[in-house]
């Protein structure tokens, strides 16, 4: 869980983004790349930490610069029991994930997953949003396929809303690898994410009824792709204390930031974070 001191900048970004052993359950790729051990199991562990982050991106609050900085709290953990697992990784695109490992071979693993997705605007958060319908988090159900090719790890994911929020679909493809330099674990990752029109319009669209009772213009959002890239380093200070630093960049393709909800319509976002955590 990441608690940023500038919640509206974080809300804007949340709207937008919304060496391995292979014969094991497939943990989230972003977490796996940061592990100093060559082990991809959804392990049983818990960690607490503090971090600092800075970045820039589109904003949803008036009279605010598109740059932000602040501190955040890390609460990460995972638990596995007979193939069923729960993952809570703040660095993941799915911060909370429930799942079941349905298939495992030497080089491939498939998980059935359930996850909340999206953080919408709530009318009571700011006077600017008064009159807008609440955009609630949605429950997404789907699959996650992880493969290991030479020194690279790839992961494909497709999820569909099973509630009554928007009936939208998301998909992603990621590739990453890491390098060990003495005790320093360096990693890089790149990917593409797809958000369909139903999901985007639920979070970013303005209906005719909302336009009639607010100052927002009517707007219908379409589907879009996000391109993402990340580099980072992990260093075990002691057996229990871990240092991490990560730089991220996302490019939003299409007209996603044209939504009237955004004040600054920058079509990319970037961040730099560093943290120290204690692993129990």
Secondary structure as the mmCIF struct_conf table of DSSP 4:
data_model
#
loop_
_struct_conf.conf_type_id
_struct_conf.id
_struct_conf.beg_label_comp_id
_struct_conf.beg_label_asym_id
_struct_conf.beg_label_seq_id
_struct_conf.end_label_comp_id
_struct_conf.end_label_asym_id
_struct_conf.end_label_seq_id
BEND BEND1 UNK A 5 UNK A 5
HELX_RH_AL_P HELX_RH_AL_P1 UNK A 7 UNK A 16
BEND BEND2 UNK A 22 UNK A 24
HELX_RH_AL_P HELX_RH_AL_P2 UNK A 29 UNK A 34
BEND BEND3 UNK A 36 UNK A 38
STRN STRN1 UNK A 45 UNK A 56
STRN STRN2 UNK A 59 UNK A 59
BEND BEND4 UNK A 60 UNK A 61
TURN_TY1_P TURN_TY1_P1 UNK A 62 UNK A 63
BEND BEND5 UNK A 66 UNK A 66
STRN STRN3 UNK A 67 UNK A 81
TURN_TY1_P TURN_TY1_P2 UNK A 82 UNK A 83
STRN STRN4 UNK A 84 UNK A 88
TURN_TY1_P TURN_TY1_P3 UNK A 90 UNK A 91
BEND BEND6 UNK A 92 UNK A 95
STRN STRN5 UNK A 96 UNK A 104
BEND BEND7 UNK A 106 UNK A 107
STRN STRN6 UNK A 108 UNK A 117
HELX_RH_3T_P HELX_RH_3T_P1 UNK A 123 UNK A 125
HELX_RH_3T_P HELX_RH_3T_P2 UNK A 127 UNK A 129
TURN_TY1_P TURN_TY1_P4 UNK A 130 UNK A 131
BEND BEND8 UNK A 132 UNK A 132
HELX_LH_PP_P HELX_LH_PP_P1 UNK A 133 UNK A 134
STRN STRN7 UNK A 138 UNK A 149
TURN_TY1_P TURN_TY1_P5 UNK A 150 UNK A 151
STRN STRN8 UNK A 152 UNK A 161
BEND BEND9 UNK A 163 UNK A 165
STRN STRN9 UNK A 169 UNK A 181
TURN_TY1_P TURN_TY1_P6 UNK A 182 UNK A 183
STRN STRN10 UNK A 184 UNK A 195
HELX_RH_AL_P HELX_RH_AL_P3 UNK A 197 UNK A 204
STRN STRN11 UNK A 206 UNK A 206
HELX_RH_AL_P HELX_RH_AL_P4 UNK A 208 UNK A 213
BEND BEND10 UNK A 214 UNK A 215
HELX_LH_PP_P HELX_LH_PP_P2 UNK A 216 UNK A 218
STRN STRN12 UNK A 219 UNK A 219
STRN STRN13 UNK A 224 UNK A 236
BEND BEND11 UNK A 237 UNK A 240
STRN STRN14 UNK A 241 UNK A 252
BEND BEND12 UNK A 254 UNK A 255
HELX_RH_3T_P HELX_RH_3T_P3 UNK A 256 UNK A 258
BEND BEND13 UNK A 259 UNK A 259
TURN_TY1_P TURN_TY1_P7 UNK A 260 UNK A 261
BEND BEND14 UNK A 263 UNK A 263
STRN STRN15 UNK A 264 UNK A 264
BEND BEND15 UNK A 267 UNK A 267
STRN STRN16 UNK A 268 UNK A 279
#
